[in-house]
Amino acid sequence: MAQPRGRRTGCAPTLAAVSHLLDVLLGRATPTGGEEEALSACLSSPLWVAGVLDAAPHPDVETLLEHADAAARALPAEAVLAALATHPRLGEDLPGDGPHECMCRLEQSSLPQDPASRERLGAAVTAYEARFGHHYLVRAAGLGEEEVLADLDERLGNSAAAELEVSADQLRQVALLRLQAVLAGVVTTPAEPQSP
């Protein structure tokens, strides 16, 4: 997939970095103290992070992902809103090369970068935020401009309560994709040791 103009990725991990968080969550390694921050890059919710960590060691990756999914589904509305606030506006340029920024760039890499398209997306996102009072979040990986605009148009017809449910589900989907990316070694997290 082509990288968008003007965005950095810098997401390639080392093999040791890939395995550390997974080893901790599966009980094969001792925690290093950075696990909370690492998981927060997937979903910035102390409740979710604690839910995943408190259930460790998980017997296998499938059970870990099932538990992460259930913990995300159980988040109360205030936790969902707080987590949504940590996500950038769709199409927003992100400085830095931390895991959260890296994941956002990868997720939005299929969106167009030309000024006219960015303006269209920006206007639609602004209308969404004015209607619902919180950030618009969609599992953007692989979506193009027209798909995102269609999603925005459809969701603008939701009631506030229905849209919060849709947003919570999108947040859950993004968190699971990010966790899978971390475990598969697509991106690194602060808890993972870096090779010199």
C-alpha positions in Angstrom: 0.0 0.0 0.0 1.4 3.4 -1.0 2.3 5.7 1.9 0.5 9.0 1.9 2.5 12.1 1.0 4.0 13.9 4.0 3.4 11.1 6.5 6.1 9.1 8.2 5.6 5.5 9.2 8.7 4.2 11.1 6.8 1.2 12.3 9.1 -1.7 11.7 9.9 -3.6 15.0 12.6 -6.0 15.9 11.8 -9.7 16.5 12.5 -9.2 20.2 10.2 -6.2 20.3 7.4 -8.2 18.8 7.4 -11.0 21.3 7.9 -9.1 24.6 4.3 -7.9 25.2 2.8 -11.1 24.0 5.2 -13.1 26.3 4.1 -11.0 29.2 0.4 -11.4 28.4 0.8 -15.2 28.0 2.8 -15.5 31.2 6.1 -16.4 29.5 7.9 -13.2 30.6 8.1 -11.0 33.6 6.4 -7.6 33.3 8.7 -4.7 32.7 6.4 -1.9 33.8 5.5 -0.6 30.4 2.7 -2.9 29.6 0.0 -0.3 30.5 1.4 2.2 28.2 1.8 -0.4 25.4 -1.8 -1.5 25.7 -3.0 2.1 26.0 -1.6 2.7 22.5 -4.2 0.1 21.3 -7.1 1.6 23.3 -6.6 4.5 25.6 -8.8 3.4 28.5 -7.5 2.5 31.9 -10.5 0.2 32.4 -9.7 -1.8 29.2 -6.0 -1.9 29.9 -6.6 -3.2 33.5 -9.1 -5.7 32.2 -6.6 -7.2 29.7 -3.7 -7.2 32.2 -5.7 -8.4 35.2 -6.8 -11.5 33.2 -3.2 -12.4 32.3 -1.7 -14.8 31.9 -3.9 -15.8 29.0 -3.6 -19.4 27.9 -3.2 -18.5 24.2 -3.5 -15.6 21.7 -7.1 -16.5 20.7 -8.2 -16.3 24.4 -6.3 -13.0 24.8 -8.0 -11.5 21.8 -11.4 -12.7 23.0 -10.8 -11.2 26.4 -9.7 -7.9 24.9 -12.8 -7.9 22.8 -15.1 -8.5 25.8 -13.3 -5.9 27.9 -13.9 -3.3 25.1 -17.5 -4.2 24.8 -18.0 -3.8 28.5 -16.7 -0.2 28.6 -19.2 2.3 30.0 -20.2 5.4 27.9 -17.9 7.7 29.8 -14.9 5.5 29.1 -15.8 5.3 25.4 -16.1 9.1 25.2 -12.7 9.5 27.0 -11.0 7.1 24.6 -12.6 8.7 21.5 -11.1 12.0 22.6 -7.6 10.5 22.4 -8.0 9.8 18.7 -7.0 12.6 16.2 -9.5 14.0 13.8 -9.7 11.9 10.6 -7.0 13.1 8.2 -5.2 15.1 10.8 -1.4 15.1 10.4 0.3 13.6 13.5 3.8 14.6 14.6 6.0 12.1 16.4 6.8 8.5 15.9 5.2 6.9 19.0 3.0 3.8 18.7 -0.3 5.7 18.7 0.9 8.1 16.0 2.3 5.2 14.0 -0.9 3.2 14.2 -3.0 6.2 13.2 -0.8 6.8 10.1 -1.1 3.2 9.1 -4.8 3.1 9.6 -5.4 6.3 7.5 -2.8 5.5 4.8 -5.5 4.7 2.2 -7.2 8.1 2.6 -6.5 10.7 -0.1 -4.1 13.5 0.7 -5.0 16.0 -2.0 -6.3 19.3 -0.6 -9.8 19.0 -2.1 -10.4 15.6 -0.7 -9.0 16.6 2.7 -11.4 19.6 2.7 -14.4 17.4 1.9 -13.5 15.0 4.7 -12.8 17.8 7.1 -16.2 19.4 6.5 -18.0 16.1 7.0 -16.1 15.4 10.2 -16.8 18.9 11.5 -20.6 18.4 10.8 -20.4 15.1 12.7 -18.6 16.7 15.7 -21.1 19.5 15.8 -24.0 17.0 15.9 -22.6 14.5 18.4 -20.1 16.5 20.4 -17.3 13.9 20.1 -14.7 12.7 17.6 -15.7 10.7 14.6 -14.0 7.3 14.6 -14.1 4.7 12.0 -12.0 1.6 11.4 -10.2 3.5 8.5 -7.8 0.7 7.5 -8.3 0.1 3.8 -11.2 2.6 3.4 -11.1 5.2 0.7 -12.6 8.7 0.8 -16.0 7.7 -0.7 -16.4 4.9 1.8 -15.6 7.2 4.7 -18.0 9.9 3.4 -20.8 7.3 3.0 -20.2 6.1 6.6 -20.3 9.7 7.9 -23.5 10.4 6.0 -25.2 7.3 7.3 -24.1 7.9 10.9 -25.2 11.5 10.9 -28.7 10.1 10.7 -28.3 8.2 14.0 -29.7 9.4 17.4 -27.0 10.3 19.9 -27.5 7.1 21.8 -27.3 4.9 18.7 -24.2 6.8 17.5 -22.5 6.3 20.8 -23.0 2.5 20.4 -21.7 2.6 16.8 -18.7 4.7 18.0 -18.0 2.2 20.8 -18.0 -0.7 18.3 -15.7 1.2 16.0 -13.4 1.9 19.0 -13.4 -1.8 19.8 -12.6 -2.8 16.2 -9.7 -0.3 16.1 -8.4 -1.6 19.4 -8.4 -5.2 18.3 -6.7 -4.4 15.0 -4.1 -2.5 16.8 -3.5 -5.2 19.4 -3.2 -7.8 16.6 -0.7 -5.5 14.8 1.4 -5.2 17.9 1.3 -8.9 18.5 2.1 -9.6 14.9 5.0 -7.1 14.9 3.6 -4.5 12.5 4.3 -1.8 15.1 6.2 -1.5 18.4 5.0 -0.3 21.7 6.7 1.4 24.7 6.8 -1.8 26.7 8.8 -3.6 24.0 12.6 -3.5 24.2 14.3 -2.0 21.2 17.5 -3.5 19.6 20.5 -1.2 19.4 
